[in-house]
Amino acid sequence: MSKSVVIVNVAYYQPGTKKMACNYNHIRYIATKPEADRGDPEAYRVGDEDFPVELGTAAGHVKYAAERPGSSGLFGPEGEPVPDWQEVGSKLDRHNLPVWRVIVSLRQDDAERLGLVEREKWQAAIENGVNNAIKAMHLDPDHARWVAAFHRKEGHPHCHVVIWEEEHGTARRQGYLEPGERKGVFRSFAREVFREERDRLTAEKTAIRDAIRELVGNDITKVTGFMQEVQMARLEARAFLGSSPKMPPVLTPGREELLVRMLQDLARIMPGKGRIALAYMPAEVKAQAREIADWILKQPGFSQSAGRYQELARQIASHYTLKPEALDEAARKAYEDIRDRVAQVVLKGAAAINRLERELEFKEKGESRQIQVEKSRIANSVWKAAWRALERERTRAEAQAQLLAERDLERRRRRAREEGREMGML
């Protein structure tokens, strides 16, 4: 199966004892990295210089996981209300039973290959993993509780999970896990992290095996040709659909604030009615939306991906012409195309800001903070949607370039075989 490595660290807090400090410095480093992205704007952000929590308690760990830059906020079981960090933290601060914390981490390249780059995918994997981990820890499923937070950390995205039991007659009193229990916790999360890839590979392996049996039998030359056709079909699918994006670049607090301001400025000049489409917007609106899109595409991460997209446009065009001006034109058109796709995302974000501004007129002053949170949410959504649009086109272009190269190679091989046959006939 996969050679990817998932790391699962397990520690516990025992009532009446000090927290084990083995990961203290590492956690503090993660908590104060300025480029960390909280993800979900509903998670309250604190400054790097004034992080106000003692990390030596279970309640502190929950608060840290929900608030620190890089977190997307707490989540719990699907279908239940979003957990409030203050309520959960206060409860654990008074808790008289062990509290376990688990950190599930992947290398960024593995997470990107597995499609685990955003909270939604992680949340499903973590929930299924927790349910199995609770059994492995011999906790009562009816009394076990958990919350988690996804940290989109560059290099090693990871989830913090906090597990505890509510008081009951046969509750577990000791936090120490036996080696077999720890192995069970690891397997519970690792199985879910790789579940989607495992299911895909199993289905693909079965389909290819059945097709080989039906179509080519035991003829090895036919098997080789069939597998080449499978590879070409995969490339054609990626060239049409693109593939999963890499992990989005971090939207730092300063960039987020600037993006919100730019969206607000754009919202003020947009028409109040009509279709939200770049093609139908007044010239002034088009120009400003494109200016914001240009700004996004110049940000770290975006600029590298956009540059690669232009290089690929040149590479694809080089299969049809070698004129420098034609290659430059292909790169220019590729950039303008992706800029307008991002500008369309920007327009939708500005329209959402517009709706919020209208709502503000009917909101009490006490609710204005929530309006700001919603604006932050919109900015984050624009950022992520712009990244997905860029990555889809980049991955499509990479597959198209590879597909053209493979076809050129096959033509050269065919020509060489034909020339060889002609030489043999002379």
Long-range contacts (C-beta under 8 A, 24 or more apart in sequence): 1-194, 1-197, 1-198, 1-201, 2-110, 2-114, 2-194, 2-197, 2-198, 4-106, 4-107, 4-110, 4-113, 4-114, 4-194, 5-106, 5-107, 5-110, 6-104, 6-105, 6-106, 6-110, 6-189, 6-190, 6-193, 6-194, 7-103, 7-104, 7-105, 7-106, 8-102, 8-103, 8-104, 8-105, 8-185, 8-186, 8-189, 8-190, 9-102, 9-103, 9-105, 10-100, 10-101, 10-102, 10-177, 10-182, 10-185, 11-100, 11-101, 12-98, 12-99, 12-100, 12-101, 12-175, 12-176, 12-177, 13-57, 13-58, 13-61, 13-98, 13-99, 13-100, 13-101, 13-175, 14-98, 14-174, 14-175, 15-95, 15-96, 15-97, 15-98, 18-56, 19-55, 19-56, 19-57, 19-58, 19-61, 21-56, 24-55, 27-55, 27-64, 28-55, 30-68, 30-70, 30-151, 30-153, 31-64, 31-68, 31-69, 31-70, 32-69, 33-69, 33-70, 33-153, 34-69, 34-252, 35-154, 35-250, 35-252, 36-68, 36-69, 36-70, 36-151, 36-153, 36-250, 37-69, 37-70, 37-152, 37-250, 37-251, 37-252, 38-68, 38-69, 38-70, 38-71, 38-72, 38-73, 39-70, 39-71, 39-72, 39-73, 39-119, 39-150, 39-152, 39-380, 40-71, 40-72, 40-73, 40-119, 40-377, 40-380, 41-373, 41-374, 41-376, 41-377, 41-379, 41-380, 42-73, 42-82, 42-373, 42-377, 43-67, 43-71, 43-72, 43-73, 43-74, 43-85, 43-149, 44-85, 45-69, 45-253, 57-92, 57-93, 58-92, 58-93, 58-95, 58-99, 58-101, 58-162, 58-164, 59-89, 59-90, 59-91, 59-92, 59-93, 60-89, 61-99, 61-101, 61-160, 61-162, 62-88, 62-89, 62-92, 62-147, 62-162, 63-89, 65-147, 65-148, 65-149, 65-151, 65-160, 65-162, 66-149, 68-151, 69-253, 70-151, 70-152, 70-153, 71-149, 71-150, 71-151, 71-160, 72-119, 72-149, 72-150, 72-151, 72-152, 73-149, 74-147, 74-148, 74-149, 75-119, 75-123, 75-147, 75-148, 75-149, 75-150, 76-146, 76-147, 76-148, 77-127, 77-146, 78-123, 78-124, 78-127, 83-147, 88-147, 88-162, 92-162, 92-164, 95-164, 96-167, 97-164, 97-165, 97-167, 97-171, 97-172, 97-173, 98-164, 98-165, 98-172, 98-173, 98-174, 98-175, 99-162, 99-163, 99-164, 99-175, 100-137, 100-162, 100-163, 100-164, 100-175, 100-177, 101-160, 101-161, 101-162, 101-163, 102-133, 102-160, 102-161, 102-162, 102-163, 102-185, 102-189, 103-158, 103-159, 103-160, 103-161, 104-129, 104-158, 104-159, 104-161, 104-189, 104-193, 105-156, 105-157, 105-158, 105-159, 106-156, 106-157, 106-158, 106-193, 107-155, 107-156, 108-154, 108-155, 108-156, 108-157, 108-246, 108-247, 111-157, 111-247, 112-244, 112-245, 112-246, 112-247, 113-197, 113-244, 114-193, 114-194, 114-196, 114-197, 115-196, 115-244, 116-157, 116-193, 117-152, 117-157, 117-244, 117-245, 117-246, 117-247, 117-248, 118-152, 118-248, 118-384, 119-150, 119-152, 122-150, 122-157, 122-159, 123-148, 123-150, 124-192, 125-189, 125-192, 125-193, 125-195, 126-150, 126-159, 126-161, 126-189, 126-192, 128-192, 128-195, 129-188, 129-189, 129-191, 129-192, 129-193, 130-161, 130-163, 130-188, 131-188, 132-184, 132-187, 132-188, 132-191, 132-192, 133-163, 133-184, 133-185, 133-188, 133-189, 134-163, 135-184, 135-188, 136-181, 136-184, 136-185, 136-187, 136-188, 137-163, 137-172, 137-177, 137-181, 137-184, 137-185, 138-172, 138-181, 139-163, 139-165, 139-172, 140-165, 140-168, 140-170, 140-171, 143-167, 143-168, 143-171, 152-247, 152-248, 152-250, 154-247, 154-250, 157-247, 232-403, 232-406, 235-399, 235-402, 235-403, 235-406, 236-399, 236-403, 238-395, 238-396, 238-398, 238-399, 239-396, 239-399, 239-400, 239-403, 240-396, 241-396, 242-391, 242-392, 242-393, 242-394, 242-395, 242-396, 242-399, 243-395, 243-399, 244-395, 245-387, 245-388, 245-391, 245-392, 245-395, 246-305, 246-391, 248-301, 248-383, 248-384, 248-387, 248-388, 249-299, 249-300, 249-301, 249-302, 249-387, 250-301, 251-379, 251-380, 251-383, 255-299, 256-376, 256-379, 256-380, 256-383, 259-292, 259-296, 259-379, 259-382, 259-383, 260-353, 260-375, 260-376, 260-378, 260-379, 262-292, 262-295, 263-292, 263-346, 263-349, 263-350, 263-353, 263-375, 263-378, 263-379, 263-382, 264-350, 264-353, 264-357, 264-375, 266-292, 266-346, 266-347, 266-350, 266-353, 267-350, 267-351, 267-353, 267-354, 267-357, 270-347, 270-350, 270-351, 270-354, 272-354, 276-347, 276-348, 276-351, 277-344, 277-347, 278-340, 278-343, 278-344, 278-347, 281-347, 285-347, 286-343, 289-343, 289-344, 289-346, 289-347, 289-350, 290-339, 290-340, 290-343, 292-343, 292-346, 293-339, 293-340, 293-342, 293-343, 293-345, 293-346, 293-386, 294-339, 296-342, 296-346, 296-382, 296-383, 296-386, 297-335, 297-338, 297-339, 297-342, 297-386, 297-390, 301-387, 302-386, 302-387, 302-390, 305-387, 305-390, 305-391, 305-394, 306-335, 306-338, 306-390, 306-394, 308-394, 309-334, 309-335, 309-338, 309-390, 309-393, 309-394, 309-397, 310-334, 310-335, 312-394, 312-397, 312-398, 312-400, 312-401, 313-397, 315-401, 316-397, 316-400, 316-401, 316-404, 319-404, 319-408, 334-397, 337-393, 338-389, 338-390, 338-393, 341-389, 341-390, 341-393, 342-386, 342-389, 342-390, 345-382, 345-385, 345-386, 345-389, 346-382, 346-386, 348-382, 348-385, 349-378, 349-379, 349-381, 349-382, 349-385, 352-378, 353-378
